[in-house]
Amino acid sequence: SGTVGIGYQALTALTSGAKNTAVGFESGKSTSDGSNNTYVGYEAGQGASGTENNNTGLGKQSLFAVTTAESNVAVGTNTLDELTTGGYNTAIGANALHALDGGETENVAVGYNAGSNADGATNNVCIGSNALLSTGAGTNQIVIGKDTTGVANNSVSLGNANVTDVYMSTTTAPAKVHASAIDINQDANAVAI
């Protein structure tokens, strides 16, 4: 079946799953018929107990609770550790996307604690240490920068409260910024262009 299990109780429940690799204490312990999964680390994929497929968990308790989840990538301690049925999520960095605990899909988080408040969230990107969504159930938020928090669904938040300038080009040729509207909202005399 092309399966390899190395470590105490690694892949011990496997019945019909194929092409799985588990390395570490109880890694992939409860995987029964999932296929094409890779779990490396202490209890990585340990609670995996269903037909999960095509998942990669590297790090202590990464992808710990997956059941029917598919095509997730978790790199770092406790990454995607509560996810059960969601798919197509990518978490890189300790505790990234830590709170996803159901069928959440298509979230990307890179950095320590990036997206760690996401719970019920879909289609988000958090890049930077402690980059967080505006709300746990955020949708289509792009949050970039250390300690940056998203503002609203379907929006981009670039930089934390310490950022004072945003440059669109660093060459002598100016970059063009395209927008259907610009809202300058610094005081009661806000101007919409």
C-alpha positions in Angstrom: 0.0 0.0 0.0 3.0 2.3 0.0 2.5 3.2 3.7 5.3 4.0 6.2 4.8 4.4 9.9 7.7 5.1 12.2 7.2 5.8 15.9 5.1 4.5 18.8 1.6 3.8 17.5 2.1 5.6 14.2 -0.7 4.6 11.8 -1.8 1.8 14.2 -5.5 2.1 13.1 -4.8 2.0 9.3 -7.1 -0.5 7.5 -7.5 0.3 3.9 -5.7 3.7 3.4 -2.7 3.8 1.1 0.4 5.9 0.5 0.5 7.4 4.0 3.6 8.4 5.8 3.7 9.0 9.6 6.8 9.7 11.6 6.7 10.4 15.3 5.0 9.4 18.5 1.3 8.6 17.7 1.5 10.4 14.4 -1.5 9.4 12.3 -2.5 7.1 15.1 -6.3 7.0 14.3 -6.1 7.2 10.5 -8.1 4.3 9.2 -8.8 4.6 5.5 -7.3 8.0 4.5 -4.8 8.1 1.7 -1.8 10.2 0.6 -1.3 11.9 4.0 2.0 12.8 5.5 2.3 13.4 9.3 5.6 14.2 10.9 6.0 15.2 14.5 4.7 14.4 18.0 1.0 13.5 17.6 0.8 15.1 14.1 -2.5 13.9 12.7 -3.0 11.8 15.8 -6.7 12.2 16.0 -7.2 11.7 12.2 -10.0 9.2 12.2 -11.7 9.1 8.9 -11.2 9.4 5.1 -8.9 12.3 5.2 -6.8 12.6 2.0 -3.9 14.5 0.6 -3.0 16.3 3.9 0.5 17.3 5.1 1.1 18.0 8.7 4.7 18.8 9.9 5.1 19.8 13.5 3.8 18.8 17.0 0.0 18.2 16.8 -0.3 19.7 13.4 -3.6 18.5 11.8 -4.3 16.8 15.1 -8.1 16.4 14.7 -8.7 15.9 10.9 -11.5 13.5 10.0 -12.6 14.0 6.4 -10.4 17.0 5.7 -8.7 17.2 2.3 -5.7 18.9 0.8 -4.5 20.9 3.8 -0.9 21.9 4.6 0.1 22.6 8.2 3.7 23.4 9.1 4.6 24.3 12.7 3.5 23.4 16.2 -0.3 23.3 16.6 -1.1 24.4 13.0 -4.6 23.5 11.9 -4.7 21.3 15.0 -8.5 21.6 15.5 -9.6 21.4 11.9 -11.9 18.4 11.2 -13.5 18.5 7.8 -12.2 21.6 6.1 -10.1 21.6 3.0 -7.5 23.5 1.0 -6.1 25.5 3.9 -2.4 26.3 4.3 -0.9 27.3 7.7 2.8 27.9 8.2 4.1 29.0 11.6 3.4 28.0 15.1 -0.3 28.2 16.0 -1.2 29.5 12.5 -5.0 28.9 11.8 -5.1 27.2 15.2 -8.8 27.9 15.9 -10.3 26.5 12.6 -12.3 23.7 14.0 -14.8 22.5 11.4 -15.3 22.7 7.7 -13.5 26.0 7.0 -11.9 26.2 3.6 -9.3 28.0 1.5 -7.6 30.0 4.2 -3.9 30.9 4.1 -1.8 32.0 7.1 2.0 32.5 7.2 3.7 33.6 10.4 3.6 32.9 14.2 -0.1 33.0 15.3 -1.2 34.2 11.8 -4.9 33.8 11.5 -5.1 32.2 14.9 -8.5 33.8 15.7 -10.1 32.4 12.5 -13.0 30.2 13.4 -15.7 29.6 10.8 -13.6 31.7 8.3 -13.3 31.1 4.6 -11.2 32.5 1.8 -8.8 34.6 3.9 -5.1 35.4 3.7 -3.1 36.4 6.9 0.6 37.1 6.5 2.8 38.2 9.4 3.3 37.4 13.0 -0.1 37.9 14.8 -1.8 39.0 11.6 -5.5 38.4 12.5 -9.0 38.7 10.9 -11.4 41.4 12.1 -13.7 38.6 13.3 -13.2 34.9 13.7 -15.8 34.2 10.9 -14.1 36.5 8.5 -14.6 36.1 4.7 -12.2 37.2 1.9 -10.0 39.3 4.2 -6.4 39.9 3.2 -4.3 41.0 6.2 -0.6 41.7 5.8 1.9 42.8 8.4 3.0 42.0 11.9 0.3 42.7 14.5 -2.1 43.8 11.8 -5.8 43.2 12.3 -8.3 43.1 9.4 -11.0 45.7 9.2 -13.9 44.1 7.4 -14.9 41.2 5.1 -13.9 41.6 1.4 -11.1 44.0 2.3 -7.3 44.4 2.4 -5.6 45.6 5.5 -1.9 46.5 4.9 0.2 47.2 7.9 -0.4 47.8 11.6 -1.0 51.1 13.5 2.7 52.0 13.3 2.8 52.1 9.5 2.8 55.7 8.3 3.5 55.4 4.6 2.7 53.0 1.8 4.8 53.0 -1.3 3.6 51.6 -4.6 6.9 51.8 -6.4 10.5 52.3 -5.3 11.8 53.4 -8.7 11.8 56.8 -10.4 8.8 55.7 -12.6 5.7 56.2 -10.5 3.4 53.2 -10.0 -0.3 53.6 -11.1 -2.9 52.9 -8.5 -6.3 51.9 -9.9 -9.5 52.2 -8.0 -13.1 52.9 -8.7 -13.3 55.3 -5.8 -11.1 56.8 -3.1 -12.4 57.7 0.4 -10.2 60.0 2.5 -11.7 59.7 5.9 -9.4 61.4 8.5 -11.9 63.8 10.1 -15.4 65.2 9.9 -14.6 66.8 6.5 -14.0 63.5 4.7 -13.6 63.7 1.0 -14.8 61.1 -1.5 -13.1 61.3 -4.9 
